[in-house]
Amino acid sequence: MKKLSKLLVLISVLILGISVNVFAKEDLYLVVDGKKVETDAACFIEKDRTLVPIRFISEALGSKVDWDKDSKKVTITSKDNSQKIELIIDSVNANITEKNEKKEDTLDVPAKIVNSRTFVPVRFISESLGVEVNWDNENKVVIIGDKSKYNKDEFTKLRQNEKAKSPEVKKENNPVVKKDAVEIEGGYINPLNGSCLYIMKNDEGPNIYTITLLVYNPQTFQDQVIGQAKLTMRADGKSATWQNEEDTIVFFDAKGIRIKNDLSGPDGNWHVRMKESSSYSVKDRKVFEDGKVIYDNGKFI
C-alpha cells in the first residue's frame, strides 16, 4: 500500500541532496564519431551513468534491437551479428554473447521504462559492442566512438550560446495563465505499474513546477526516487509541457493527469491523483483507494 505522506519523506530526502538524479535533455549532449546526435526522449543520469532511449542504440550505433514484451527483455545485436547483449528491465544482470561464447555481467544501473520509453545505460552497451566511450565533464557531453573527431571548442561555444539565451527562455516559461487554472500540486499513481509522481511548485517562475518520479524497487520493497524534471504550465491553465519537449504534454483535471507523447497513444497515460489521508495500491490496471476501486482500465469509477 502506498501513502502520500511516505512519498513526501522520500522526496524531501532528494531535495536535501542525499540522492539527486535529474532528467535534463538540455544538460546532456551525445556525440558519435564527432557528430552531435539528437534523441527522441530526454537522456538522464543515474548513479553517474547515462541512460539513453533504446532507439538511440539502433539508430546511432547501427545495432539491431529486439523487445520481448512478456519477459521485458531487451536484446541488442551488433551489425555483424558477432555480439549480443540481453537485458531485463529493472534487473542489473546482463547476458553477453560474443563469438558464440556466453558470459554474465552486472550493470551499475539497470535498463528501465520511464514514461513509456525504454532506457538503457549507454556506456555499458557501447563498450560491450567494442565502441569507446568518453566524457567531457565541462560541457556535459558523452563522447562515443572516435574521440579524435570530437571538437571540444564547438561544444564549448554551444554551451556559451545556451547561457546567453537563458534569460529569453525564462521569459517564455512564464505565460499568462488563466485564473481558473487546475491546482496541480500533489501526488499521482500510475495504474500500469504503481509508480508515482509528485508535483510541487518551483521557485524559478510562477508557472514552473518540479515533477519527481518514484519507482517501486522489488529488492528493497520500497519506492525509490529516480529523477526529476520541470513542467511549464501553459496559458490554458490545464496543461503543461515536460522539460523542453514539445511532444510531451501533461493534461490536468481534478481526478488526475494524462501524460501524452508519441508512444502513449491518443488518450495518454493516466496517473490518478492521491489524497494524503488515503492508502493506494495497483493491480491489473486498477487503482484502489483504501481498498475500493476508483480507476479501472482507463475509466474512473
Backbone torsions as a table, in degrees:
resi	resn	phi	psi	omega
1	MET	NA	140.9	-179.3
2	LYS	-111.3	138.9	175.7
3	LYS	-125.7	139.3	-176.8
4	LEU	-61.0	-33.7	-178.9
5	SER	-63.4	-35.4	178.1
6	LYS	-70.1	-36.9	177.7
7	LEU	-63.3	-37.6	-179.5
8	LEU	-64.1	-33.8	176.9
9	VAL	-64.4	-43.9	178.6
10	LEU	-62.1	-41.7	-178.6
11	ILE	-66.9	-37.4	178.5
12	SER	-64.4	-33.8	175.6
13	VAL	-63.0	-41.8	178.6
14	LEU	-62.0	-44.5	-177.8
15	ILE	-65.0	-33.8	178.8
16	LEU	-71.8	-8.2	173.9
17	GLY	91.4	10.6	179.3
18	ILE	-71.4	-33.4	177.4
19	SER	-144.7	113.9	-177.5
20	VAL	-126.8	119.2	173.3
21	ASN	-132.9	118.5	-172.2
22	VAL	-113.3	124.3	172.4
23	PHE	-75.1	121.5	-177.5
24	ALA	-159.3	100.7	179.7
25	LYS	-64.6	-38.9	-177.0
26	GLU	-73.9	-11.8	-178.4
27	ASP	-87.0	-16.2	-175.1
28	LEU	-126.0	140.1	169.7
29	TYR	-117.2	144.5	172.3
30	LEU	-113.3	128.3	-178.7
31	VAL	-125.3	126.7	178.4
32	VAL	-118.0	117.7	-178.0
33	ASP	49.9	44.2	174.9
34	GLY	86.7	-6.9	-177.1
35	LYS	-109.4	133.2	178.4
36	LYS	-70.8	132.3	-177.5
37	VAL	-117.6	130.6	176.6
38	GLU	-88.7	146.5	177.1
39	THR	-110.9	158.4	-176.9
40	ASP	-80.4	-7.5	176.3
41	ALA	-151.2	158.6	-175.1
42	ALA	-65.7	129.4	172.3
43	CYS	-72.7	162.9	174.9
44	PHE	-151.9	161.9	-178.9
45	ILE	-109.4	131.4	175.3
46	GLU	-136.6	124.4	-178.7
47	LYS	53.4	44.4	178.2
48	ASP	63.9	20.6	176.9
49	ARG	-121.4	135.0	-179.3
50	THR	-88.6	126.2	176.4
51	LEU	-106.9	134.1	-176.2
52	VAL	-124.4	157.3	176.1
53	PRO	-60.5	144.0	-177.3
54	ILE	-59.0	-29.4	-179.9
55	ARG	-62.0	-30.7	178.7
56	PHE	-61.1	-39.2	-178.8
57	ILE	-61.8	-42.9	-177.5
58	SER	-74.7	-39.7	-174.9
59	GLU	-82.3	-44.5	-174.4
60	ALA	-84.1	-34.6	-177.6
61	LEU	-100.7	-3.8	175.7
62	GLY	70.4	20.9	-179.1
63	SER	-94.8	157.6	176.4
64	LYS	-90.4	133.9	-178.9
65	VAL	-120.8	127.4	176.3
66	ASP	-118.9	145.6	-177.3
67	TRP	-127.1	124.0	175.8
68	ASP	-104.9	105.3	-174.2
69	LYS	-63.7	-39.8	-175.6
70	ASP	-65.4	-44.6	-178.4
71	SER	-93.8	-4.3	-177.0
72	LYS	55.8	43.1	-177.3
73	LYS	-107.8	132.5	174.7
74	VAL	-104.8	126.3	177.7
75	THR	-116.8	123.1	-178.3
76	ILE	-115.7	123.5	-177.1
77	THR	-119.0	133.3	-179.5
78	SER	-66.6	163.5	-176.9
79	LYS	-57.7	-37.5	-177.8
80	ASP	-92.9	8.6	177.7
81	ASN	63.6	15.7	-178.4
82	SER	-85.9	-17.9	-177.5
83	GLN	-133.0	144.8	178.3
84	LYS	-141.4	135.4	179.1
85	ILE	-121.5	130.4	178.4
86	GLU	-117.6	124.4	179.6
87	LEU	-124.2	144.2	173.5
88	ILE	-108.9	133.1	180.0
89	ILE	-55.1	130.7	177.5
90	ASP	70.4	13.4	176.4
91	SER	-114.1	141.0	179.3
92	VAL	-88.7	-0.5	179.8
93	ASN	-89.8	137.6	179.0
94	ALA	-133.1	143.5	174.9
95	ASN	-110.3	128.6	-178.1
96	ILE	-122.6	129.0	177.0
97	THR	-115.4	122.5	179.3
98	GLU	-133.1	118.3	-178.4
99	LYS	52.6	47.5	176.2
100	ASN	68.2	7.2	175.3
101	GLU	-104.0	127.6	-176.9
102	LYS	-101.0	144.4	174.6
103	LYS	-148.7	160.5	178.6
104	GLU	-107.7	147.4	177.9
105	ASP	-140.4	165.2	-179.0
106	THR	-120.1	132.4	180.0
107	LEU	-87.5	147.7	170.5
108	ASP	-72.3	-35.4	179.7
109	VAL	-136.5	129.8	-178.3
110	PRO	-77.3	162.5	168.3
111	ALA	-65.0	150.1	-178.2
112	LYS	-153.6	162.3	177.3
113	ILE	-107.1	124.2	178.7
114	VAL	-128.8	120.0	-179.3
115	ASN	50.5	48.9	176.2
116	SER	70.0	8.7	177.0
117	ARG	-110.9	140.4	177.0
118	THR	-92.7	127.1	-179.8
119	PHE	-117.5	142.4	179.3
120	VAL	-131.3	152.2	178.9
121	PRO	-71.9	115.5	-170.6
122	VAL	-68.7	-37.0	-178.7
123	ARG	-65.4	-45.6	-178.7
124	PHE	-61.4	-46.1	-178.4
125	ILE	-64.3	-47.9	-176.7
126	SER	-61.5	-48.4	-176.9
127	GLU	-69.6	-31.1	176.1
128	SER	-66.6	-27.1	177.9
129	LEU	-91.3	6.4	177.7
130	GLY	82.3	19.9	-179.0
131	VAL	-106.0	129.1	-178.3
132	GLU	-71.1	143.1	177.7
133	VAL	-128.8	132.0	176.6
134	ASN	-131.2	172.0	-173.9
135	TRP	-137.8	125.1	173.2
136	ASP	-98.6	96.6	-175.1
137	ASN	-66.3	-35.7	-178.1
138	GLU	-61.0	-41.0	-176.6
139	ASN	-106.9	3.8	179.6
140	LYS	55.4	58.6	-178.5
141	VAL	-123.3	128.5	171.6
142	VAL	-89.4	119.1	-175.0
143	ILE	-104.6	114.0	-176.1
144	ILE	-113.6	133.2	178.8
145	GLY	91.6	-143.1	-173.7
146	ASP	-70.3	106.4	-178.0
147	LYS	-67.2	-26.8	-178.7
148	SER	-65.2	-18.9	179.8
149	LYS	-88.5	-5.0	-178.5
150	TYR	-82.1	125.5	-180.0
151	ASN	-103.1	98.8	-176.6
152	LYS	-63.1	-37.9	-179.2
153	ASP	-59.0	-36.8	-179.8
154	GLU	-60.7	-41.9	-176.9
155	PHE	-82.6	-24.8	171.9
156	THR	-63.9	-41.1	178.2
157	LYS	-66.1	-38.3	177.8
158	LEU	-61.2	-42.8	178.9
159	ARG	-65.8	-38.9	178.4
160	GLN	-64.3	-39.1	177.8
161	ASN	-65.8	-36.7	177.1
162	GLU	-61.7	-44.1	179.8
163	LYS	-64.4	-38.7	-179.5
164	ALA	-65.8	-31.2	-177.9
165	LYS	-90.5	-8.2	-173.9
166	SER	-57.3	-37.5	177.2
167	PRO	-60.4	-36.6	179.7
168	GLU	-67.6	-40.6	179.3
169	VAL	-62.2	-41.8	-179.5
170	LYS	-63.0	-37.3	179.0
171	LYS	-66.2	-39.4	179.3
172	GLU	-67.0	-26.0	-178.1
173	ASN	-78.4	6.7	-178.2
174	ASN	-125.9	62.1	177.2
175	PRO	-70.6	161.7	176.6
176	VAL	-76.5	117.0	-176.1
177	VAL	-97.9	141.6	-179.5
178	LYS	-60.2	150.6	-177.6
179	LYS	-66.5	-26.7	-178.7
180	ASP	-91.7	28.9	-179.2
181	ALA	-59.8	145.1	178.8
182	VAL	-72.3	137.2	175.6
183	GLU	-74.8	116.6	-171.0
184	ILE	-106.2	-12.6	-177.8
185	GLU	-65.6	137.0	179.8
186	GLY	142.9	-171.8	-177.0
187	GLY	-107.1	151.7	-177.8
188	TYR	-141.2	143.6	-178.5
189	ILE	-117.8	139.6	-177.7
190	ASN	-88.0	120.1	-178.7
191	PRO	-66.6	-19.3	-176.9
192	LEU	-76.1	-40.9	-174.1
193	ASN	-139.1	1.5	178.0
194	GLY	80.3	2.2	176.0
195	SER	-67.8	160.1	-174.8
196	CYS	-127.6	152.0	172.8
197	LEU	-121.1	145.1	172.6
198	TYR	-130.4	128.6	-176.8
199	ILE	-112.5	130.3	178.3
200	MET	-140.6	161.1	-179.0
201	LYS	-65.3	145.0	178.1
202	ASN	-113.7	139.0	-176.0
203	ASP	-73.5	-6.3	-176.4
204	GLU	-71.2	-20.1	-179.9
205	GLY	-177.6	163.4	-176.2
206	PRO	-66.5	-20.8	-177.1
207	ASN	-116.9	17.8	-179.2
208	ILE	-105.1	133.4	179.8
209	TYR	-127.5	154.3	174.1
210	THR	-104.8	130.1	177.4
211	ILE	-113.1	125.3	-177.5
212	THR	-108.9	133.0	-178.7
213	LEU	-103.7	129.8	178.0
214	LEU	-123.7	133.0	-178.5
215	VAL	-125.8	139.2	179.9
216	TYR	-70.0	131.2	178.3
217	ASN	-104.4	108.8	-176.6
218	PRO	-66.3	-17.7	-179.9
219	GLN	-77.9	-33.0	179.7
220	THR	-104.5	-8.7	-177.8
221	PHE	60.5	32.4	179.9
222	GLN	-138.2	160.7	172.0
223	ASP	-77.1	143.6	-177.8
224	GLN	-126.4	129.5	176.5
225	VAL	-73.8	121.0	-177.3
226	ILE	-115.8	-8.1	178.5
227	GLY	174.8	170.6	178.3
228	GLN	-138.2	156.3	173.7
229	ALA	-146.3	173.8	178.4
230	LYS	-111.3	143.4	173.2
231	LEU	-114.0	139.4	175.4
232	THR	-115.5	114.8	-179.0
233	MET	-64.2	134.1	178.3
234	ARG	-86.5	169.5	-172.5
235	ALA	-62.7	-24.2	-179.0
236	ASP	-72.6	-13.2	178.3
237	GLY	74.2	5.6	-177.7
238	LYS	-129.7	8.4	178.2
239	SER	-152.6	161.6	-178.4
240	ALA	-147.5	156.7	174.7
241	THR	-95.8	148.2	-178.9
242	TRP	-93.8	117.5	-176.2
243	GLN	52.7	-129.5	175.5
244	ASN	-112.2	24.0	-179.9
245	GLU	-92.9	106.3	-176.8
246	GLU	-68.5	-20.8	-177.8
247	ASP	-85.6	-4.1	177.1
248	THR	-113.0	111.4	-176.9
249	ILE	-118.7	137.8	177.2
250	VAL	-109.7	120.8	179.6
251	PHE	-104.6	140.3	-174.3
252	PHE	-119.0	145.2	162.3
253	ASP	-150.2	-176.0	-172.7
254	ALA	-65.6	-23.7	-175.5
255	LYS	-92.3	-22.6	-178.2
256	GLY	170.5	-161.4	179.6
257	ILE	-129.5	153.6	173.9
258	ARG	-120.4	127.2	177.6
259	ILE	-104.3	116.7	-176.4
260	LYS	-114.5	131.0	170.5
261	ASN	-148.5	-170.9	-173.8
262	ASP	-70.7	-8.6	178.5
263	LEU	-110.5	-4.0	-172.2
264	SER	-87.8	-14.2	-173.9
265	GLY	89.5	169.8	-173.9
266	PRO	-63.8	-28.4	-177.0
267	ASP	-92.6	-11.2	-178.8
268	GLY	78.5	175.1	178.1
269	ASN	-99.0	117.2	-179.1
270	TRP	-75.6	142.6	167.4
271	HIS	-127.7	125.9	-172.8
272	VAL	-87.3	133.9	-179.9
273	ARG	-65.8	139.0	-178.7
274	MET	-107.2	144.1	174.2
275	LYS	-96.5	143.4	-174.7
276	GLU	-65.5	-28.8	-174.8
277	SER	-90.0	-2.6	-174.3
278	SER	-110.9	163.7	176.3
279	SER	-110.4	147.5	-173.1
280	TYR	-132.9	148.2	173.6
281	SER	-146.8	161.8	-178.1
282	VAL	-130.1	134.3	175.5
283	LYS	-154.0	130.5	177.6
284	ASP	53.2	43.7	178.9
285	ARG	62.7	24.1	174.4
286	LYS	-112.4	143.6	175.7
287	VAL	-108.6	126.7	179.4
288	PHE	-107.3	130.3	175.7
289	GLU	-113.0	113.4	-175.6
290	ASP	52.3	39.7	177.2
291	GLY	86.5	-6.3	-177.6
292	LYS	-107.8	136.2	179.9
293	VAL	-69.7	124.4	177.2
294	ILE	-117.6	-10.3	179.2
295	TYR	-149.1	131.2	-175.8
296	ASP	-138.7	105.6	174.5
297	ASN	46.9	55.8	174.3
298	GLY	94.4	-0.7	-178.2
299	LYS	-129.3	137.4	174.3
300	PHE	-84.3	138.1	-177.6
301	ILE	-89.7	NA	NA
